[in-house]
Structures are given as structure tokens and as C-alpha cells.
Amino acid sequence: AAIAGTQGLSGIAGRFIGGWALDRFSAKWLVCCAILCTLSVPITYLIAPDNIPLVFGMATFGSLMSGVKYFGIVYLVSRHFGPKSFGTLFGTISIAPAIAAGVGPVLASYIYDVTRSYSLAIWSSLPAIALASLLVAWLGRYPDFEPVADEQLRHMSGR
């Protein structure tokens, strides 16, 4: 219960920190680094599962980084896909974490029932986290969604 409460508070703090950091740093690299930082959470669970203070600290750190990632991803979606597509695309992107939150514990429990360990479930998360960071790093420049002036349209159409 203490870990869950602390995770909630650190997630909120992460959103404030993420908003502040977005004003000062590149959103792409901020999100990329926040995702990479979350790799330390499952790795800690694998290396030191019985070290409760360390696991508590890493759970808190992971929630903080998730808060940072949230606003960064919202910002990146808005800049890369524009205002016309934002609602549909962000709604679609938001489905993945909801599905993961529903299916993930069921799969992890199944893996535990079969292997008597959560290690396989935790190990399987590492490539996905690394791939997410890599995909964010590959994002290019922001597209220009400025409306084209009538004069430019006439020039392009040859009129």
C-alpha cells in the first residue's frame, strides 16, 4: 500500500517535472531518456528482488519517469501529427497502455503459475522498453502544418 501511494504521488510529480523539462529540453530526447531510465526498474527487480528499500525506490522512480513520459508523448503526438489528427491518434495510442494494464497482470500471473517465477515476464519487458526508446529517438523533425496561403496554392497549380 505504501508503494502504491508513493507511486501515485511520484507520477503526479513526474508530470510537473515533465512539463517544466519540456519548456527547456528537446521533447524527443526527454522522452527517449525517460523511457531508457525506466529500464532500470525491471532490471532492479531481477537483480535485487528481496531488497525492499531498493525496490520501493525503483517503483517510485519508475512512476516519476512515467509522469515525465506522459506529457512528452502528448507533446510529440501533437507536433508530429498536427491538430486535425491529434484526438484520433492520441486516443488510439492511449489504448495500448490500457490493454497492457488489463492483459499484463494476467499474462504475468500465468507465467508465474507455469514457472513459479516472474523473471520471464520481467525479462520479456526489457526489449519492448528498449524498442520504444529507439523508436522515439528515430523521430524526425516536426512537420509544418501551417496553412498554405492562397497565392502559394495558385502558384503551385499553375494559375
Steps between C-alpha positions, in 0.01 A plus 500: 500500500787738578660427162172559315441831678853614434469399135192718462669801654821452302298465178336835569839653581635353176232679301597832656869431444425385144311821425784708637761297306304527173544876521877457518601185309424318176182296547636216290813458711316559826253219424777276363703543820197454726419173324861382531497592869201272552717206391664524842173404670459144365876446510497587871214256557708228331825578681376581850143377547541462877643848559173667599636857543663481156188354336293770673735769369499358147120475494487865600762593240312306229180689578686830491639415155154391382369842597780665302428279198128572501512869414796447271307246295194725489721783375675283240169368365365853466812625322552204266140439397338842529182624658262335249623150584585552867179376661470186293867413518546571869184305579638208301840526668330507841341163431835316517574579868140420592522161332842438655367589846217250456684217326847537655413381852307203360798398283746556785284288731484225240878510459536481878260204520701313237856595607456597870684822418424840352847517341387399151226763505746765616768397247243516221428865581860613445511479117166680471620786720827529306314492167264776616796721583664426165182583309471835678867571422431438130233770483592764244433868489156633574288533184370843401122515532472870415221566251624579151412853391263544202780657294721194558214269398443692176874491426519124562195428281635716215218756505 
